[in-house]
Amino acid sequence: MLELFGAGFAAIFSSPVNILLIFLGVSAGIIFGALPGLTTVAALSMFLPITYGMDLGVSLAMLTGVYIGGTSGGLISAILLNIPGTPSSIATCFDGRPLALKGQAGKALGVGIFCSFIGTMLSIAAMVFISPVLAALTIKFGPWENFAVTVFALTLIASLVGKSLIMGLISALLGMMIATVGLAPIDAAKRYTFGSIELTSGFTLLPVLVGLYAISEVISSSSGSSEKDTSIITDFTIRGLGFSFSELKSQIVNIIRCSLIGLGIGILPGIGGSTANLIAYSVTKNSSKYPEKFGTGVIDGVVASETANNATIGGAMIPLLTLGIPGDGATALLLGGFMLHGVTPGPLLFQTHGTAVYMIFAAMIFSSFLMMLIMYGGMKGFVQILKIPAHVLLPVIVVLCIIGAYAVNSRIFDAWGLVFFGVIGLLMQKFGVPIPPLILGFILGEPFETNLRRGLQYSNGDILDILNHPIALMFFALLVAFFGLTALQKKLREKKA
């Protein structure tokens, strides 16, 4: 293995052009991740045609650089603008923005960048050493197992509801309702389309997410109702990595736990970082000694979100390389990169293209270091965005959001969807309805229904068939344990009070 890794690094550093291409990929990924409305998938779709004339190893090395940079870049706008640059950085807003408003933008950015690096590196290590074992386990997941995972994830909504459980549940149900618009899974029946051709395709995640966060923020800011003095954010000093060794030491358990969460969720096809960061944040909040401080500006929340979403990178690559199954939208485009060169990922990939595979591994490690260096080096530049006058910055954000929404499916309808969900987001903020449960409900609504219906089809309508699946029962046991632990922690906090 060490010889193959040596060969992979040697292939990367054999030519300055290879290094330049990876640097270009990481930089472009960070920019796309940081700009609201432009995602990692959009960056990969732009770079994919460029790789046509390249060697397999070099092309995949550049594309994985885009992947790593794009996943990490979302924290910039999440912390500075309270707008998640990508779906993977939703939970980073919860404590990243409050930290910035306290004058600790440097700490928030520093913690986020470092934990993005650590999460990526830990997932790469898992990908290299345990990918065959994990892939063999996840291939045993059928519809009932995936249904149980989805139900378990949905129970974590309880940690995102804010002050009112009722409002949180209403938000989550609204998200699941929005997910049902369009063609139903399995039988493709039309639902809630009202005769509209555009609604037949339903709503995609990007317009929903960007509308609820970015457009509502723009509307609120332009109305003058939420103007804030940005000098407290822009005028900060940073020493070293932005945080102390004692702060890092206190987060070691959090980092390891959230890396495992991100890795596990990344392996499961169709879920990805958009769910991992929310689940990791929920678990961290529930296991914290001071859950009431979450949302007010604690580094624990930033650590949880950024560690987990970057850990999904290695997790999503595991089924791609070993089974040929992409774990999310980004790895689906990486699969296209393989297919473009006439290579089909799968169990034989390590034998037939071993050098190229280890070149990808080496490129991911190199890209992780580049990502950290570029983001730390450009930190002061990122913050200068806030010094741009609002009448210039806000229209630019809106234009970028519209471009990003349109680029997903090339539909003007999605641009109107931005406005629609922007108004909904503004109303939710006004009436105290939390937005995160809606996002999680929307993301998990489709896999919840799909896996339930598939399970019922395979069992001829017998829902009790789920009792014959030990892995599914394990997740339901975790669900019961989670509720029990939450109730116990609540009672202990009430006694202390």
Secondary structure by P-SEA (a helix, b strand, c coil): caaaaaaaaaaaaccaaaaaaaaaaaaaaaaaaacccccaaaaaaaaccccccccaaaaaaaaaaaaaaaaaaaaaaaaacccccccccccccccaaaaaaacaaaaaaaaaaaaaaaaaaaaaaaaaccaaaaaaaaaaccaaaaaaaaaaaaaaccccccccaaaaaaaaaaaaaaaaccccccccccccccccccccccccaaaaaaaacaaaaaaaaaacccccccccccccccccccccaaaaaaaaaaaaaaaaaaaaaaaccccccaaaaaaaaaaaaaacccccccccccaaaaaaaaaaaaaaccccccccccccccccaaaaaaaaaaaaaccccccccccccaaaaaaaaaaaaaaaaaaaaaaaaacccccccccccaaaaaaaaaaaaaaaaaaacccaaaaaaaaaaaaaaaaaaaaccccaaaaaaaaaaaaaaaaaaaaaaaaccccccccccaaaaaaaaaaaaaaaaaaaaaaaaaaac
